[in-house]
Amino acid sequence: MSLPAQTIDLPLDTPARSASRHWFRLGDFPIVPAAILLIIALVAIFANVLAPHNPELGSLSARFKPPFWQAKGSYQYLLGTDQLGRDVLSRLIYGARISMIVGFTAVIFAGAIGTMLGIISGYLGGWVDQVIMRLTDTWLALPALTFAIFLAAIVGPSMWNIVIILGVTYWTRYARVIRGEVLSLREREFVRLAIVAGCSKWTIMRRHILPNVINSAIVLGTLMLGVVIITEATLSFLGIGVPPPQPAWGLMLSDGKQGLMVGYWWLTVFPGLCIMLMVLSANLLGDWLRVKLDPQLRQL
């Protein structure tokens, strides 16, 4: 007598879990990306203590020293020096501070604008929705990097100018996503009960709508952090971002590109690795947050 065939239910996988499958985890928490971001944050906070040299001052007699493990390297300059004799390690440490300040401040600024406009557009509807969404569509039609370069060329290079430019460039991502959620939330029972209770529209948006979309804004902000850092590095690389002699990672790449062809590889490899690690870690952590905070994905 043949036995009935048995079916085995395999657990479904999600894109976030597949992407970070080979990363060390604590439970389902991506511990390696989180640890990398935490280390970069601590380095940025304590840059004054950790940096062995002044990142903006150098000695021409110490130009183009290689890392300490290569011939003619020195333990005084662990990761070598640049074309002006400035310590690469110190510039990387202070560059982490600039990337953190610009990245997080720009994400918060863009998120505040986009979330506010998305809530207003989605809840009020009508001509207000049409005006905000047509403005959003126009903004999204512009290439983000080209638009950021255009604005940076107008206002001039400055760290805080770059924060404003990045916020103005990327607020549309938040507005579009948040509006879609608000369109669903405004039909829920708790919103209808608030209307019956006599709450004003602004009170409903502030006390009932905003708390229900803040998770999506946080997840989107985490995913946008990598995009913002890449854009800031690109602007600095082109010379219209953080002005010299401040040690931005993108500016270090720009300064070292000429020396790359003659063997001074450390001038571009180290800042490039820092950018790559920070962006990759932010994206993986944001992907994990998306899975944890999205009820539909959390059930998979």
C-alpha positions in Angstrom: 0.0 0.0 0.0 1.5 3.3 -1.0 1.7 6.1 1.5 0.2 9.5 0.7 2.6 12.0 -0.5 3.7 14.6 2.1 4.1 18.2 1.3 6.8 20.2 3.0 6.1 23.9 3.5 9.4 25.8 3.0 9.6 29.2 4.7 9.3 32.1 2.3 12.3 34.4 1.9 12.2 38.1 1.4 14.6 40.3 -0.6 16.1 41.8 2.5 16.8 38.4 4.1 18.3 37.1 0.9 20.5 40.2 0.5 22.0 39.9 3.9 22.0 36.1 4.2 25.8 35.9 4.4 26.1 38.7 7.0 26.6 37.8 10.6 23.4 38.1 12.5 22.2 38.3 16.1 18.8 36.5 15.7 17.5 38.3 12.6 19.3 41.6 13.3 22.0 42.5 10.8 24.8 43.0 13.3 27.7 43.6 10.9 26.0 46.6 9.1 24.8 48.0 12.4 28.3 47.6 13.9 29.9 49.4 11.0 27.6 52.3 11.2 28.1 52.5 15.0 31.9 52.5 14.6 31.7 55.2 12.0 29.4 57.3 14.2 31.8 56.9 17.2 34.7 57.8 15.1 32.9 60.9 13.9 32.0 61.9 17.4 35.5 61.4 18.9 37.4 62.5 15.8 39.3 65.1 17.9 40.6 62.4 20.2 41.2 59.6 17.6 43.0 61.6 14.8 46.8 61.5 15.3 47.4 64.6 13.2 45.7 67.8 12.1 43.7 66.8 9.0 44.2 70.2 7.3 47.9 70.7 7.9 50.7 68.8 6.4 54.5 68.8 5.7 55.8 69.0 2.1 58.8 66.9 3.3 56.3 64.0 4.0 54.5 64.1 0.7 53.2 60.8 -0.8 54.4 58.5 2.1 52.9 55.0 1.6 51.1 53.1 4.3 53.2 51.8 7.1 53.4 48.2 5.8 55.0 49.2 2.5 58.6 50.2 1.8 59.4 53.8 3.0 56.2 53.7 5.1 56.2 55.1 8.6 54.3 54.3 11.8 53.9 58.1 12.2 51.5 58.0 9.2 49.7 54.6 9.4 47.8 55.0 6.1 50.2 57.3 4.3 50.1 60.9 3.3 48.7 62.9 0.4 50.2 65.3 -2.1 50.4 68.0 0.6 51.9 65.8 3.3 48.6 65.5 5.2 47.9 62.3 7.2 45.3 60.2 5.3 44.1 58.4 8.5 43.3 61.7 10.2 41.5 63.0 7.1 39.4 59.8 6.9 38.5 60.2 10.6 37.4 63.8 10.2 35.7 62.8 6.9 33.5 60.4 8.8 32.2 63.4 10.8 31.4 65.4 7.7 29.6 62.5 6.0 27.6 61.8 9.2 26.6 65.4 9.7 25.7 66.0 6.0 24.0 62.6 5.6 21.8 62.5 8.7 21.0 66.2 8.6 20.0 66.1 4.9 17.9 63.0 5.5 16.1 64.6 8.4 15.5 67.8 6.5 14.2 66.1 3.4 12.1 63.8 5.5 10.5 66.6 7.4 9.5 68.5 4.3 8.4 65.4 2.3 6.4 63.9 5.2 4.6 67.1 6.0 3.7 67.7 2.4 2.7 64.1 1.9 0.3 64.2 4.8 -1.2 67.5 3.8 -1.6 66.3 0.2 -3.1 62.9 1.1 -5.5 64.1 3.7 -6.8 67.4 2.3 -7.0 66.1 -1.3 -8.7 68.4 -3.9 -6.7 71.2 -5.4 -4.1 71.1 -2.6 -3.3 67.5 -3.5 -3.1 68.4 -7.2 -0.7 71.3 -6.6 1.6 69.4 -4.3 1.6 66.2 -6.5 2.2 68.1 -9.7 5.1 69.9 -8.0 6.4 66.5 -6.8 6.1 65.0 -10.3 8.0 68.0 -11.8 10.7 67.5 -9.2 10.9 63.8 -9.8 11.2 64.3 -13.6 14.5 66.2 -13.0 17.7 64.0 -12.7 18.5 64.3 -9.0 22.3 64.5 -9.3 22.1 67.0 -12.2 19.7 69.1 -10.2 21.9 69.0 -7.1 24.9 70.0 -9.2 22.9 72.9 -10.6 21.9 74.1 -7.2 25.4 73.7 -5.8 26.9 75.7 -8.6 24.4 78.5 -7.9 24.7 78.7 -4.1 28.4 77.9 -3.8 30.3 75.2 -1.9 29.6 74.9 1.8 28.8 72.0 4.1 25.4 73.5 5.2 24.6 74.6 1.7 25.0 71.0 0.6 22.6 69.9 3.4 19.9 72.3 2.2 20.5 71.3 -1.5 20.2 67.6 -0.7 17.1 68.2 1.4 15.5 70.2 -1.4 16.5 67.5 -4.0 15.2 64.4 -2.2 12.0 65.5 -0.3 9.9 64.2 -3.2 10.6 60.6 -2.3 9.0 61.0 1.1 6.1 63.0 -0.2 5.1 60.3 -2.8 5.3 57.4 -0.4 3.6 59.1 2.6 0.8 60.5 0.5 0.0 56.9 -0.6 -0.3 55.8 3.0 -2.4 58.7 4.1 -4.9 58.0 1.3 -5.5 54.7 3.0 -5.4 55.9 6.6 -7.9 58.7 6.1 -10.6 56.0 5.4 -9.9 54.1 8.6 -12.4 54.1 11.5 -10.2 55.9 14.0 -10.0 58.9 11.6 -13.7 58.9 11.0 -14.3 58.8 14.8 -12.0 61.7 15.2 -14.0 63.7 12.7 -17.2 62.8 14.5 -15.7 63.9 17.7 -15.1 67.4 16.2 -11.3 67.3 15.8 -9.9 69.8 13.3 -8.1 68.7 10.2 -4.8 69.8 11.5 -5.3 68.0 14.8 -6.2 64.8 13.0 -3.1 65.1 10.8 -0.9 65.8 13.7 -2.3 63.3 16.3 -3.8 60.5 14.2 -2.1 60.5 10.8 1.5 61.4 11.6 2.1 58.6 14.2 0.9 56.0 11.7 3.3 57.1 8.9 6.4 57.8 11.0 7.6 54.2 10.6 7.6 54.5 6.8 9.4 57.8 7.0 12.1 56.3 9.2 12.6 53.3 6.9 12.7 55.5 3.8 15.2 57.8 5.6 17.5 54.9 6.3 17.4 53.8 2.7 17.9 57.4 1.5 21.0 57.8 3.7 23.2 55.9 1.3 21.9 57.9 -1.7 22.5 61.2 0.2 26.1 60.2 1.1 26.9 59.2 -2.5 25.5 62.5 -3.8 27.5 64.5 -1.3 30.7 62.6 -2.2 29.9 63.2 -5.9 29.5 66.9 -5.4 32.7 67.1 -3.3 34.5 65.1 -6.0 33.4 67.6 -8.6 34.6 70.5 -6.4 31.2 72.0 -5.7 30.5 70.2 -2.4 32.3 70.5 0.9 35.1 73.1 0.2 38.8 72.3 0.8 40.7 72.0 3.0 37.9 70.2 4.9 38.5 66.4 4.7 35.4 65.1 2.9 35.7 61.6 1.5 34.6 62.7 -1.9 37.1 65.6 -1.9 39.8 63.1 -0.9 38.9 61.0 -4.0 39.2 64.0 -6.2 42.6 65.0 -4.8 43.9 61.5 -5.2 42.8 60.7 -8.7 45.9 62.1 -10.3 48.2 60.1 -8.1 46.3 56.8 -8.8 48.0 56.5 -12.2 51.5 56.8 -10.7 51.1 54.3 -7.9 49.7 56.4 -5.0 46.7 54.0 -4.7 46.0 54.7 -1.0 44.8 58.2 -1.8 41.7 56.8 -3.5 41.3 53.3 -2.2 40.8 54.2 1.5 38.2 57.0 1.1 36.5 54.8 -1.5 36.3 51.9 0.9 34.8 54.2 3.6 32.1 55.4 1.3 31.3 51.9 0.1 31.1 50.4 3.7 28.9 53.2 4.9 26.5 53.2 2.0 26.3 49.3 1.9 25.7 49.1 5.7 23.0 51.8 5.6 21.2 50.1 2.8 21.2 46.7 4.5 20.1 48.1 7.8 17.3 50.0 6.0 16.2 46.9 4.2 16.0 45.0 7.5 13.9 47.9 9.0 11.6 47.8 6.1 10.9 44.1 6.7 10.4 44.6 10.5 8.2 47.6 10.3 6.0 46.6 7.3 3.2 44.3 8.6 2.8 42.6 5.2 6.5 41.6 5.0 6.7 40.8 8.7 4.1 38.0 8.2 6.2 36.2 5.6 
